[in-house]
Amino acid sequence: MASPYAIAAVGKALLALLAGACPKPEFAGAEFELYQAKSFLTPMEEGIALYLHRITPANNIRNMPPRIAPDGRRYRPSLPIDIHFLLIPYARDAFKQQRLLGWAMRAIEDTPILSDSFLNQYGPEPDTFRPGECVDTIMETIAYQDLGAVWNVASPNIQPAVPYVVRMLQLDSALDMSEAGLVQTRVFGAGKAAEP
């Protein structure tokens, strides 16, 4: 269960993972950037772009129970989502681009689970992710029509791309569901007669 800023933190964390593992002699000039549609108009010369192309409801859990904080307060249910990225390599020639792509895919596969301590380094606040929370990144299959729709935006700068999904990210709500104040004291009148 994470704060609403977790989506941005996941993207930055994936890029940081790749930047930290990058083989420097071969890809010394590589950049690692989050892309949006306008970024395709002036792409980088060499590096990895991560493009968020859609978000879907998490398939395995839809109706979550209210979230209960450690102090007993109840909050609206968390929103479980899956985040879909395209990993896009850029290089000056096709051979280097394909080497960069293969390396990046292997690096993500070697570290598919990102822990809360790693993710929190890239969120806007130090507790974007709660202790013990992690996300799972896996390669996915994307329909050719969906990929074509993404590249319609980027035309004529079409590049090879690999789809990834970050599964089961749960965005917490800050809306309290408490309808009454917490019980402070209890008074039991056992054995006393009711007043008339």
Backbone as a chain_set.jsonl record, in Angstrom:
{"seq": "MASPYAIAAVGKALLALLAGACPKPEFAGAEFELYQAKSFLTPMEEGIALYLHRITPANNIRNMPPRIAPDGRRYRPSLPIDIHFLLIPYARDAFKQQRLLGWAMRAIEDTPILSDSFLNQYGPEPDTFRPGECVDTIMETIAYQDLGAVWNVASPNIQPAVPYVVRMLQLDSALDMSEAGLVQTRVFGAGKAAEP", "coords": {"N": [[0.841, -1.171, 0.0], [0.757, 2.012, -1.031], [1.588, 5.524, -1.318], [-0.185, 7.962, -3.361], [1.823, 8.957, -4.994], [3.38, 6.923, -5.824], [3.424, 5.84, -8.402], [5.055, 7.473, -10.031], [7.416, 7.156, -8.582], [8.042, 4.456, -9.002], [8.696, 4.345, -11.752], [10.997, 6.023, -11.783], [12.634, 4.539, -10.082], [13.024, 2.138, -11.522], [14.535, 3.122, -13.677], [16.765, 4.025, -12.26], [17.741, 1.617, -11.295], [18.616, 0.456, -13.702], [20.499, 2.396, -14.532], [22.406, 2.187, -12.502], [23.383, -0.377, -12.932], [24.51, -0.293, -15.392], [26.799, -1.224, -17.945], [29.626, 0.484, -18.022], [31.992, 0.885, -19.771], [31.128, 0.195, -22.391], [28.599, 1.474, -22.73], [28.967, 4.152, -21.942], [28.011, 6.745, -22.381], [25.305, 6.566, -22.006], [21.933, 7.559, -21.397], [19.204, 7.709, -19.049], [15.887, 7.931, -19.001], [12.569, 9.075, -18.128], [9.926, 8.994, -20.378], [7.525, 10.978, -22.159], [4.81, 11.587, -24.473], [5.652, 13.799, -26.106], [8.395, 13.611, -25.927], [9.291, 11.803, -27.799], [9.604, 13.231, -30.101], [12.034, 14.555, -30.069], [14.248, 12.559, -29.511], [16.637, 10.967, -27.268], [20.177, 10.398, -27.919], [21.576, 8.106, -27.11], [20.711, 5.524, -24.954], [18.27, 4.5, -22.457], [14.815, 4.711, -22.592], [11.869, 5.05, -20.669], [8.584, 4.548, -21.032], [5.453, 5.325, -19.927], [2.606, 3.811, -20.81], [0.047, 2.921, -20.234], [-2.366, 2.327, -17.594], [-3.862, -0.166, -15.688], [-6.622, -1.782, -13.937], [-5.713, -3.951, -11.269], [-5.824, -7.359, -11.95], [-6.219, -9.563, -10.246], [-7.207, -8.718, -7.778], [-9.981, -6.876, -6.935], [-12.039, -5.816, -5.28], [-11.213, -4.362, -2.519], [-10.84, -4.581, 1.043], [-11.56, -2.073, 3.6], [-8.735, -0.083, 4.542], [-6.847, -0.527, 7.444], [-5.256, 1.375, 9.759], [-2.263, 1.322, 11.881], [-3.078, 2.532, 14.28], [-5.716, 1.896, 14.463], [-7.547, 3.356, 12.991], [-9.813, 3.56, 10.244], [-9.546, 3.526, 6.729], [-10.513, 4.497, 3.39], [-10.712, 1.889, 0.902], [-7.664, 0.602, -0.575], [-6.379, 1.292, -3.879], [-5.87, -1.066, -6.218], [-3.551, -1.433, -8.782], [-2.097, -2.067, -12.058], [0.853, -1.158, -13.697], [1.849, -0.214, -16.882], [4.643, -0.215, -18.843], [6.769, 0.829, -21.577], [9.903, -0.221, -22.523], [12.448, 1.345, -24.078], [15.151, 1.274, -26.218], [17.828, 3.422, -27.261], [20.297, 4.159, -29.678], [23.242, 4.953, -31.652], [23.641, 3.208, -33.761], [22.124, 0.2, -35.129], [23.156, -2.254, -34.164], [24.435, -1.623, -31.713], [22.219, -0.608, -30.39], [20.612, -2.871, -30.13], [22.227, -4.436, -28.5], [22.227, -2.88, -26.202], [19.51, -3.041, -25.557], [19.212, -5.833, -25.045], [20.917, -6.099, -22.821], [19.574, -4.405, -20.954], [17.093, -5.698, -20.642], [17.943, -8.088, -19.469], [18.997, -7.089, -17.083], [16.715, -6.132, -15.747], [15.305, -8.51, -15.495], [17.014, -9.86, -13.782], [16.655, -8.508, -11.413], [13.78, -8.502, -10.507], [12.07, -7.823, -8.458], [11.376, -5.021, -6.589], [12.228, -3.505, -3.617], [10.727, -1.822, -0.73], [12.621, -0.136, 0.525], [14.407, 0.479, -1.526], [12.665, 1.614, -3.465], [11.666, 3.838, -2.074], [13.743, 5.648, -2.161], [13.383, 7.056, -4.452], [10.964, 8.284, -4.456], [8.8, 11.164, -3.916], [8.561, 11.606, -1.258], [9.854, 10.292, 1.825], [8.459, 8.071, 2.782], [6.915, 6.872, 0.776], [6.382, 4.262, 0.047], [5.244, 1.65, 2.136], [6.762, -0.103, 4.957], [8.038, -3.3, 4.123], [6.635, -3.485, 1.784], [6.608, -4.215, -1.709], [7.274, -4.214, -5.271], [6.573, -6.015, -8.277], [8.162, -6.623, -11.28], [7.54, -7.554, -14.539], [8.063, -8.935, -17.827], [5.732, -8.414, -20.411], [3.106, -9.33, -22.753], [2.005, -7.455, -25.485], [-0.703, -6.277, -27.419], [-0.454, -6.007, -30.951], [-1.836, -3.917, -32.166], [-2.132, -2.113, -30.045], [0.532, -1.431, -29.55], [1.089, -0.264, -31.991], [-0.564, 1.986, -31.807], [0.793, 3.462, -29.868], [3.179, 4.022, -31.236], [2.188, 5.59, -33.281], [2.095, 8.078, -32.212], [4.798, 8.58, -31.992], [5.818, 8.54, -34.538], [8.014, 9.77, -37.084], [9.851, 8.264, -35.603], [10.123, 5.514, -34.846], [10.998, 2.835, -32.747], [12.577, -0.212, -31.514], [10.836, -1.883, -28.898], [10.15, -3.03, -25.58], [7.567, -4.422, -23.739], [6.678, -3.972, -20.323], [5.225, -4.863, -17.189], [4.336, -3.554, -14.074], [3.244, -5.067, -11.348], [0.381, -5.159, -9.18], [0.416, -2.757, -7.602], [-0.571, -0.902, -4.897], [-2.472, 1.809, -4.264], [-2.855, 3.931, -1.607], [-5.582, 5.44, 0.201], [-6.216, 8.609, 1.701], [-8.495, 9.276, 2.962], [-10.42, 9.218, 5.766], [-12.541, 6.776, 7.202], [-13.937, 6.859, 9.519], [-16.858, 7.094, 11.448], [-17.613, 7.965, 13.868], [-16.267, 9.24, 16.965], [-13.358, 7.794, 18.552], [-13.681, 5.249, 21.05], [-13.29, 6.248, 24.318], [-13.666, 5.719, 27.078], [-15.295, 3.138, 28.956], [-18.381, 2.554, 30.508], [-19.88, 0.47, 32.639], [-22.953, -0.624, 33.811], [-23.72, -2.858, 35.342], [-25.881, -4.706, 37.36], [-27.158, -2.506, 38.475], [-30.157, -0.752, 39.033], [-32.357, 0.533, 36.587], [-32.973, 3.999, 36.088], [-36.137, 5.562, 36.808]], "CA": [[0.0, 0.0, 0.0], [1.658, 3.135, -1.231], [0.955, 6.819, -1.522], [-0.493, 8.192, -4.78], [3.024, 9.323, -5.743], [4.143, 5.703, -6.072], [3.573, 5.569, -9.839], [6.271, 8.172, -10.475], [8.568, 6.566, -7.892], [8.37, 3.175, -9.634], [9.409, 4.643, -12.993], [12.345, 6.527, -11.454], [13.405, 3.444, -9.487], [13.443, 1.232, -12.599], [15.631, 3.764, -14.4], [17.933, 4.035, -11.376], [18.252, 0.244, -11.309], [19.361, 0.277, -14.947], [21.663, 3.297, -14.54], [23.397, 1.648, -11.572], [23.939, -1.632, -13.437], [24.959, -0.069, -16.77], [28.213, -1.479, -18.231], [30.139, 1.795, -18.4], [32.889, 1.029, -20.936], [30.415, 0.14, -23.673], [27.494, 2.43, -22.788], [29.379, 5.23, -21.037], [27.209, 7.959, -22.602], [23.874, 6.237, -21.961], [21.023, 8.311, -20.535], [18.068, 6.924, -18.586], [14.871, 8.974, -18.832], [11.136, 8.833, -18.279], [9.44, 9.669, -21.584], [6.12, 11.211, -22.432], [4.611, 11.597, -25.923], [6.45, 14.815, -26.799], [9.811, 13.232, -25.886], [9.628, 11.057, -29.005], [9.91, 14.159, -31.193], [13.477, 14.835, -29.985], [14.744, 11.498, -28.632], [18.049, 10.933, -26.878], [21.05, 9.704, -28.874], [21.9, 6.771, -26.606], [20.228, 5.262, -23.603], [17.015, 3.779, -22.265], [13.634, 5.503, -22.249], [10.783, 4.29, -20.059], [7.368, 5.26, -21.418], [4.228, 4.814, -19.295], [1.591, 3.903, -21.858], [-1.301, 2.703, -19.698], [-2.55, 1.787, -16.245], [-5.074, -0.984, -15.655], [-6.911, -2.339, -12.61], [-5.08, -5.245, -11.011], [-6.828, -8.377, -12.279], [-6.481, -10.566, -9.212], [-7.941, -8.158, -6.638], [-10.73, -5.693, -7.329], [-12.749, -5.26, -4.124], [-10.347, -4.412, -1.344], [-11.483, -4.132, 2.285], [-10.982, -0.818, 4.089], [-7.391, -0.183, 5.112], [-6.834, -0.211, 8.88], [-3.946, 1.882, 10.177], [-1.818, 0.74, 13.155], [-3.807, 3.104, 15.416], [-7.094, 1.429, 14.415], [-8.398, 4.153, 12.104], [-10.162, 2.915, 8.981], [-9.463, 4.39, 5.551], [-11.107, 3.936, 2.179], [-9.865, 0.799, 0.371], [-6.573, 0.923, -1.495], [-6.672, 1.097, -5.296], [-4.848, -1.942, -6.79], [-3.362, -1.183, -10.209], [-0.921, -2.542, -12.771], [1.419, -0.075, -14.501], [2.417, -0.777, -18.105], [5.707, 0.606, -19.419], [7.568, 0.356, -22.698], [11.333, 0.014, -22.383], [12.85, 1.678, -25.442], [16.578, 1.591, -26.305], [18.286, 4.325, -28.322], [21.739, 4.149, -29.933], [23.579, 5.52, -32.963], [23.498, 2.17, -34.797], [21.218, -0.879, -34.723], [23.866, -3.273, -33.404], [24.592, -1.139, -30.343], [20.878, -0.493, -29.824], [20.157, -4.206, -29.748], [23.037, -4.841, -27.343], [21.696, -2.119, -25.068], [18.21, -3.617, -25.226], [19.42, -7.139, -24.414], [21.457, -5.893, -21.48], [18.543, -3.829, -20.081], [16.119, -6.748, -20.34], [18.57, -9.011, -18.529], [19.129, -6.408, -15.79], [15.398, -6.124, -15.084], [14.98, -9.888, -15.133], [17.853, -10.235, -12.642], [16.131, -7.846, -10.214], [12.381, -8.22, -10.836], [11.334, -7.332, -7.287], [11.958, -3.812, -6.0], [11.781, -3.396, -2.225], [10.319, -0.486, -0.259], [13.791, 0.706, 0.823], [14.927, 0.955, -2.809], [11.657, 2.474, -4.088], [11.517, 5.1, -1.329], [14.818, 6.572, -2.531], [13.01, 7.772, -5.672], [9.668, 8.927, -4.283], [8.882, 12.546, -3.466], [8.574, 11.6, 0.202], [10.608, 9.103, 2.247], [7.6, 6.923, 3.095], [5.976, 6.63, -0.329], [6.022, 2.846, 0.194], [5.254, 1.209, 3.527], [7.729, -1.184, 5.217], [7.648, -4.626, 3.667], [5.951, -3.441, 0.492], [7.491, -4.319, -2.868], [6.57, -4.36, -6.55], [7.084, -7.069, -9.136], [8.24, -6.168, -12.668], [7.679, -8.682, -15.458], [7.826, -8.676, -19.235], [4.384, -8.824, -20.781], [2.778, -9.322, -24.169], [1.112, -6.35, -25.809], [-1.312, -6.441, -28.741], [0.224, -5.235, -31.992], [-2.606, -2.693, -32.377], [-1.807, -1.186, -28.954], [1.882, -0.937, -29.794], [0.972, 0.635, -33.133], [-1.148, 3.247, -31.35], [1.862, 4.203, -29.191], [4.132, 4.524, -32.22], [1.565, 6.655, -34.077], [2.526, 9.319, -31.557], [6.236, 8.76, -32.162], [6.206, 8.5, -35.946], [8.655, 8.627, -37.726], [10.964, 7.806, -34.764], [9.773, 4.204, -34.298], [12.136, 2.098, -32.192], [12.173, -1.462, -30.859], [10.383, -1.635, -27.531], [9.764, -4.216, -24.817], [6.565, -4.059, -22.733], [6.794, -4.487, -18.952], [4.139, -4.497, -16.285], [4.607, -3.556, -12.632], [1.968, -5.602, -10.872], [-0.18, -5.06, -7.826], [0.73, -1.547, -6.844], [-1.788, -0.504, -4.189], [-2.441, 3.219, -3.88], [-3.659, 4.157, -0.405], [-6.411, 6.637, 0.336], [-6.031, 9.35, 2.955], [-9.821, 9.603, 3.483], [-10.788, 8.469, 6.957], [-13.915, 6.274, 7.16], [-14.518, 6.857, 10.86], [-18.135, 7.787, 11.53], [-17.75, 8.506, 15.223], [-14.999, 9.307, 17.667], [-12.903, 6.555, 19.168], [-14.155, 5.034, 22.417], [-12.281, 6.642, 25.295], [-13.915, 4.961, 28.312], [-16.518, 2.336, 28.967], [-19.033, 2.532, 31.815], [-20.809, -0.648, 32.716], [-23.889, -0.479, 34.939], [-24.242, -4.171, 35.695], [-26.407, -4.835, 38.713], [-27.858, -1.299, 38.905], [-31.526, -0.612, 38.513], [-32.517, 1.666, 35.681], [-33.73, 5.113, 36.67], [-37.497, 5.617, 36.248]], "C": [[0.887, 1.236, 0.0], [0.878, 4.424, -1.398], [0.671, 7.004, -3.007], [0.724, 8.571, -5.621], [3.864, 8.105, -6.146], [4.347, 5.426, -7.552], [4.86, 6.204, -10.355], [7.514, 7.561, -9.844], [8.993, 5.254, -8.543], [9.151, 3.415, -10.924], [10.831, 5.103, -12.749], [13.22, 5.415, -10.889], [13.876, 2.452, -10.549], [14.602, 1.823, -13.394], [16.902, 3.792, -13.561], [18.571, 2.646, -11.3], [19.118, 0.022, -12.546], [20.616, 1.141, -14.976], [22.774, 2.756, -13.64], [24.081, 0.395, -12.081], [24.574, -1.479, -14.815], [26.442, -0.379, -16.95], [28.853, -0.227, -18.829], [31.085, 1.815, -19.605], [32.122, 1.073, -22.262], [29.345, 1.211, -23.803], [27.766, 3.617, -21.871], [28.513, 6.476, -21.182], [25.717, 7.734, -22.492], [23.119, 7.119, -20.971], [19.868, 7.4, -20.158], [16.971, 7.918, -18.215], [13.462, 8.412, -18.883], [10.685, 9.629, -19.493], [7.945, 9.911, -21.498], [6.004, 11.414, -23.941], [5.505, 12.609, -26.634], [7.943, 14.482, -26.816], [10.235, 12.489, -27.142], [10.002, 11.968, -30.17], [11.384, 14.518, -31.236], [14.112, 13.799, -29.055], [16.233, 11.64, -28.321], [18.873, 10.209, -27.945], [21.345, 8.277, -28.425], [21.376, 6.632, -25.199], [18.927, 4.482, -23.613], [15.937, 4.779, -21.879], [12.591, 4.556, -21.659], [9.517, 5.114, -20.275], [6.162, 4.589, -20.772], [3.103, 4.949, -20.319], [0.188, 3.562, -21.395], [-1.229, 2.174, -18.273], [-3.86, 1.033, -16.258], [-5.361, -1.424, -14.223], [-6.199, -3.673, -12.446], [-6.135, -6.338, -11.166], [-7.177, -9.295, -11.12], [-7.212, -10.024, -7.993], [-8.669, -6.911, -7.112], [-11.382, -5.02, -6.113], [-11.895, -5.427, -2.874], [-11.149, -4.007, -0.107], [-10.895, -2.781, 2.699], [-9.6, -1.064, 4.694], [-7.455, 0.242, 6.569], [-5.413, 0.163, 9.276], [-3.545, 1.24, 11.503], [-2.559, 1.298, 14.373], [-5.288, 2.742, 15.401], [-8.011, 2.24, 13.51], [-8.609, 3.421, 10.79], [-10.134, 3.948, 7.858], [-10.138, 3.71, 4.371], [-10.162, 2.876, 1.596], [-8.774, 1.312, -0.564], [-7.012, 0.614, -2.924], [-5.572, 0.225, -5.898], [-4.752, -1.751, -8.305], [-2.138, -1.919, -10.743], [-0.452, -1.399, -13.668], [2.145, -0.698, -15.69], [3.394, 0.213, -18.736], [6.203, -0.012, -20.723], [9.009, 0.735, -22.409], [11.884, 0.181, -23.799], [14.333, 2.043, -25.463], [16.862, 2.558, -27.467], [19.802, 4.189, -28.446], [21.973, 4.656, -31.351], [23.486, 4.494, -34.087], [22.696, 1.003, -34.223], [21.906, -1.929, -33.864], [24.007, -2.854, -31.941], [23.24, -1.024, -29.648], [20.375, -1.854, -29.341], [20.965, -4.762, -28.578], [22.528, -4.149, -26.069], [20.357, -2.693, -24.612], [18.366, -4.958, -24.512], [19.957, -7.016, -23.002], [20.384, -5.386, -20.515], [17.497, -4.871, -19.697], [16.675, -7.722, -19.308], [18.681, -8.385, -17.141], [17.801, -6.37, -15.039], [15.02, -7.531, -14.647], [15.8, -10.363, -13.936], [17.374, -9.618, -11.338], [14.659, -7.498, -10.443], [11.567, -7.642, -9.676], [12.077, -6.146, -6.69], [11.36, -3.609, -4.616], [11.41, -1.964, -1.862], [11.525, 0.41, -0.001], [14.405, 1.257, -0.458], [13.953, 1.944, -3.442], [11.553, 3.834, -3.397], [12.637, 6.097, -1.618], [14.408, 7.465, -3.698], [11.616, 8.385, -5.604], [9.84, 10.352, -3.79], [8.89, 12.68, -1.945], [9.209, 10.297, 0.665], [9.748, 7.884, 2.577], [6.528, 6.725, 2.034], [5.479, 5.187, -0.282], [6.165, 2.453, 1.656], [6.286, 0.087, 3.726], [7.18, -2.542, 4.777], [6.954, -4.649, 2.316], [6.968, -3.524, -0.641], [6.638, -4.38, -4.128], [7.313, -5.374, -7.401], [7.033, -6.576, -10.578], [8.449, -7.37, -13.575], [7.434, -8.22, -16.898], [6.418, -9.164, -19.559], [4.232, -8.829, -22.296], [1.79, -8.193, -24.408], [0.572, -6.573, -27.222], [-0.628, -5.514, -29.747], [-0.498, -3.907, -32.246], [-2.291, -1.655, -31.299], [-0.421, -0.59, -29.145], [1.879, 0.04, -30.974], [0.405, 1.987, -32.736], [-0.1, 4.097, -30.636], [2.793, 4.818, -30.23], [3.521, 5.512, -33.198], [1.952, 8.008, -33.521], [3.977, 9.613, -31.905], [6.699, 8.784, -33.613], [6.894, 9.804, -36.34], [9.794, 8.037, -36.906], [10.684, 6.461, -34.103], [11.047, 3.457, -33.903], [11.663, 0.741, -31.688], [11.796, -1.149, -29.412], [9.969, -2.946, -26.883], [8.755, -3.783, -23.759], [6.831, -4.744, -21.387], [5.583, -4.046, -18.159], [4.66, -4.575, -14.85], [3.277, -3.898, -11.984], [1.676, -5.272, -9.418], [0.364, -3.896, -7.007], [-0.57, -1.084, -6.209], [-1.651, 0.933, -3.704], [-3.401, 3.447, -2.719], [-4.468, 5.432, -0.494], [-6.115, 7.298, 1.679], [-7.375, 9.72, 3.579], [-10.208, 8.655, 4.608], [-12.244, 8.043, 6.85], [-14.586, 6.294, 8.524], [-15.803, 7.675, 10.871], [-18.348, 8.407, 12.898], [-16.373, 8.52, 15.868], [-14.629, 7.962, 18.275], [-13.418, 6.466, 20.6], [-13.017, 5.368, 23.38], [-12.425, 5.853, 26.6], [-15.202, 4.161, 28.155], [-17.078, 2.372, 30.383], [-20.074, 1.435, 31.786], [-21.675, -0.467, 33.959], [-24.48, -1.8, 35.347], [-24.702, -4.185, 37.141], [-27.108, -3.583, 39.217], [-29.224, -1.254, 38.262], [-31.583, 0.64, 37.623], [-33.309, 2.745, 36.357], [-35.094, 5.2, 35.997], [-37.674, 6.816, 35.331]], "O": [[1.667, 1.461, 0.926], [-0.337, 4.412, -1.594], [1.227, 6.28, -3.833], [0.658, 8.511, -6.849], [4.933, 8.251, -6.74], [5.356, 4.828, -7.925], [5.656, 5.553, -11.032], [8.554, 7.458, -10.496], [10.188, 4.969, -8.626], [10.163, 2.756, -11.164], [11.764, 4.645, -13.409], [14.414, 5.353, -11.182], [15.008, 1.974, -10.484], [15.543, 1.111, -13.747], [17.998, 3.602, -14.089], [19.795, 2.52, -11.248], [20.215, -0.529, -12.455], [21.678, 0.681, -15.394], [23.952, 2.857, -13.98], [25.224, 0.119, -11.717], [25.12, -2.444, -15.351], [27.27, 0.138, -16.199], [28.644, 0.084, -20.002], [30.97, 2.732, -20.418], [32.425, 1.881, -23.14], [29.192, 1.801, -24.873], [26.891, 4.035, -21.112], [28.3, 7.192, -20.204], [24.933, 8.615, -22.846], [23.591, 7.39, -19.867], [19.581, 6.43, -20.861], [17.099, 8.657, -17.239], [13.185, 7.427, -19.568], [11.021, 10.806, -19.627], [7.205, 9.162, -20.86], [7.026, 11.412, -24.628], [6.067, 12.289, -27.682], [8.681, 15.02, -27.642], [11.406, 12.532, -27.519], [10.647, 11.526, -31.121], [11.934, 14.759, -32.311], [14.477, 14.129, -27.926], [16.974, 12.335, -29.016], [18.321, 9.489, -28.776], [21.364, 7.352, -29.237], [21.571, 7.508, -24.356], [18.534, 3.891, -24.619], [16.113, 5.585, -20.965], [12.453, 3.412, -22.095], [9.393, 6.229, -19.768], [5.88, 3.421, -21.039], [2.693, 6.06, -20.656], [-0.777, 3.878, -22.09], [-0.209, 1.659, -17.815], [-4.86, 1.527, -16.777], [-4.459, -1.44, -13.385], [-6.098, -4.441, -13.403], [-7.214, -6.251, -10.579], [-8.313, -9.76, -11.02], [-7.79, -10.806, -7.238], [-8.044, -5.988, -7.634], [-11.286, -3.805, -5.943], [-11.864, -6.492, -2.258], [-12.049, -3.172, -0.205], [-9.84, -2.39, 2.2], [-9.338, -2.115, 5.279], [-8.055, 1.267, 6.89], [-4.486, -0.637, 9.142], [-4.395, 0.67, 12.187], [-2.662, 0.617, 15.394], [-6.046, 3.23, 16.24], [-9.154, 1.84, 13.286], [-7.708, 2.751, 10.284], [-10.618, 5.071, 8.001], [-10.312, 2.492, 4.359], [-8.948, 2.962, 1.779], [-8.944, 2.32, -1.25], [-7.895, -0.213, -3.153], [-4.451, 0.7, -6.079], [-5.744, -1.888, -9.02], [-1.263, -2.336, -9.984], [-1.265, -0.746, -14.323], [2.96, -1.604, -15.52], [3.023, 1.325, -19.111], [6.074, -1.216, -20.944], [9.299, 1.887, -22.087], [11.797, -0.734, -24.618], [14.743, 3.003, -24.81], [16.212, 2.505, -28.511], [20.508, 4.112, -27.44], [21.042, 4.775, -32.147], [23.276, 4.862, -35.243], [22.598, 0.834, -33.008], [21.3, -2.446, -32.925], [23.729, -3.641, -31.036], [23.126, -1.308, -28.456], [19.783, -1.962, -28.267], [20.421, -5.492, -27.748], [22.42, -4.765, -25.009], [20.105, -2.814, -23.413], [17.723, -5.194, -23.489], [19.521, -7.726, -22.095], [20.285, -5.872, -19.389], [17.064, -4.918, -18.546], [15.969, -8.132, -18.387], [18.483, -9.066, -16.135], [17.772, -6.557, -13.823], [14.48, -7.725, -13.558], [15.325, -11.187, -13.154], [17.658, -10.149, -10.264], [14.32, -6.321, -10.563], [10.509, -7.048, -9.885], [13.25, -6.246, -6.331], [10.14, -3.549, -4.459], [11.733, -1.02, -2.583], [11.463, 1.607, -0.282], [14.879, 2.393, -0.471], [14.37, 3.004, -3.908], [11.372, 4.858, -4.056], [12.481, 7.286, -1.34], [15.012, 8.516, -3.915], [11.139, 8.947, -6.59], [10.909, 10.713, -3.297], [9.191, 13.748, -1.413], [9.113, 9.29, -0.035], [10.267, 6.77, 2.644], [5.373, 6.444, 2.353], [4.305, 4.918, -0.537], [7.102, 2.879, 2.331], [6.644, -0.598, 2.768], [6.023, -2.879, 5.027], [6.711, -5.72, 1.761], [8.062, -2.968, -0.542], [5.425, -4.575, -4.057], [8.521, -5.564, -7.262], [5.977, -6.157, -11.051], [9.411, -8.119, -13.41], [6.706, -7.26, -17.15], [5.969, -10.19, -19.049], [5.12, -8.387, -23.024], [0.855, -7.997, -23.632], [1.304, -7.005, -28.111], [-0.271, -4.381, -29.423], [0.145, -2.891, -32.509], [-2.194, -0.463, -31.591], [-0.216, 0.605, -28.931], [2.584, 1.048, -30.953], [0.83, 3.019, -33.256], [-0.097, 5.319, -30.778], [3.158, 5.989, -30.127], [4.259, 6.216, -33.888], [2.117, 8.972, -34.268], [4.347, 10.772, -32.094], [7.876, 9.03, -33.876], [6.406, 10.87, -35.965], [10.647, 7.357, -37.476], [10.979, 6.283, -32.921], [12.036, 3.453, -34.635], [10.469, 0.556, -31.455], [12.372, -0.258, -28.788], [9.494, -3.86, -27.557], [9.036, -2.885, -22.967], [7.163, -5.929, -21.327], [4.992, -2.998, -18.421], [5.333, -5.532, -14.467], [2.314, -3.134, -12.056], [2.563, -5.131, -8.575], [0.728, -4.063, -5.843], [-1.566, -0.893, -6.906], [-0.822, 1.236, -2.846], [-4.6, 3.192, -2.829], [-4.087, 6.382, -1.177], [-5.804, 6.626, 2.663], [-7.412, 10.399, 4.605], [-10.308, 7.443, 4.414], [-13.096, 8.839, 6.456], [-15.699, 5.79, 8.668], [-15.841, 8.8, 10.373], [-19.19, 9.291, 13.053], [-15.436, 7.891, 15.378], [-15.485, 7.103, 18.484], [-13.573, 7.481, 21.279], [-11.916, 4.83, 23.264], [-11.437, 5.378, 27.159], [-16.065, 4.475, 27.334], [-16.33, 2.236, 31.352], [-21.025, 1.473, 31.004], [-21.159, -0.187, 35.041], [-25.665, -1.854, 35.675], [-23.991, -3.728, 38.036], [-27.623, -3.608, 40.335], [-29.418, -1.659, 37.116], [-30.936, 1.651, 37.894], [-34.227, 2.454, 37.124], [-35.225, 4.956, 34.798], [-38.755, 7.014, 34.776]]}, "num_chains": 1, "name": "protein.A"}
